[in-house]
Amino acid sequence: TPSLLIEVGASNENKAHQDVRPLEFWRLNSHRFPVLSPIAREIFGIPASSGSVEQVFSTATDILSAKRNRIKPCLFQSLLFIKKNYKWAK
């Protein structure tokens, strides 16, 4: 959407101070970036673990089955992205 593109451009121009943590930055600037802020807070709030990697491999196995072994890499990547990010599109 146009507002999202404007926010992305503005956020790229805005340089955060090195001492500001990412979650704090997005909380403090939520009024300036009403679309990006909730997305960034959700992403930066994800704990680092191997569990998410295992989930992606499991999803990839579901997509790339014996019956779909000739799928092109670009299509595979797109299907994996859609399957893992479907909830954000709602």
C-alpha positions in Angstrom: 0.0 0.0 0.0 1.2 3.6 -0.5 1.2 4.3 3.2 3.5 1.3 3.8 5.9 2.4 1.1 6.0 5.9 2.7 6.8 4.4 6.1 9.5 2.1 4.7 11.2 5.0 3.1 10.9 7.1 6.2 12.2 4.4 8.4 15.2 3.9 6.2 16.1 7.6 6.4 15.7 7.5 10.2 18.9 6.5 11.9 18.5 5.1 15.4 21.1 5.9 18.1 23.4 2.9 18.7 22.3 2.6 22.3 18.6 2.2 21.4 17.4 -1.4 21.3 15.2 -2.4 18.3 12.1 -3.1 20.3 12.5 0.2 22.2 13.0 2.1 18.9 9.7 0.7 17.4 7.8 1.4 20.7 9.0 5.0 20.8 8.3 5.6 17.1 5.0 3.7 16.8 3.2 7.0 16.2 5.5 7.7 13.2 5.2 4.2 11.8 1.7 2.9 12.6 1.9 0.1 10.0 5.5 -1.0 10.4 5.7 -0.7 14.1 3.5 -3.7 15.0 5.2 -5.9 12.4 8.6 -4.9 13.7 7.7 -5.5 17.3 6.3 -8.9 16.4 9.4 -9.9 14.5 11.9 -8.6 17.0 9.9 -10.2 19.8 10.5 -13.7 18.4 13.0 -15.5 20.7 16.1 -16.9 19.0 15.9 -20.7 18.9 16.3 -23.6 16.7 12.6 -24.4 16.9 11.6 -22.0 14.2 14.2 -23.5 11.8 12.9 -27.0 12.5 9.4 -25.7 11.7 10.6 -24.3 8.4 12.2 -27.6 7.4 9.0 -29.4 8.4 7.0 -27.1 6.2 9.5 -27.4 3.4 9.1 -31.2 3.6 5.3 -30.8 3.3 5.7 -28.7 0.1 8.5 -30.7 -1.5 7.0 -34.2 -1.5 7.6 -37.2 -3.7 4.8 -36.1 -6.0 6.1 -32.6 -6.2 9.8 -33.4 -6.7 10.1 -31.4 -10.0 9.0 -28.1 -8.6 11.1 -25.2 -9.6 13.2 -23.5 -6.9 11.5 -20.1 -7.4 8.0 -21.6 -7.0 9.2 -23.7 -4.0 10.5 -20.5 -2.3 7.3 -18.6 -3.0 5.1 -21.4 -1.7 7.3 -21.7 1.5 7.1 -18.0 2.0 3.3 -17.9 1.6 2.8 -20.9 3.9 4.9 -19.4 6.7 3.6 -15.9 6.3 -0.1 -16.5 5.5 -1.3 -15.1 8.9 0.3 -11.7 8.1 -1.8 -11.4 4.9 -5.2 -11.6 6.7 
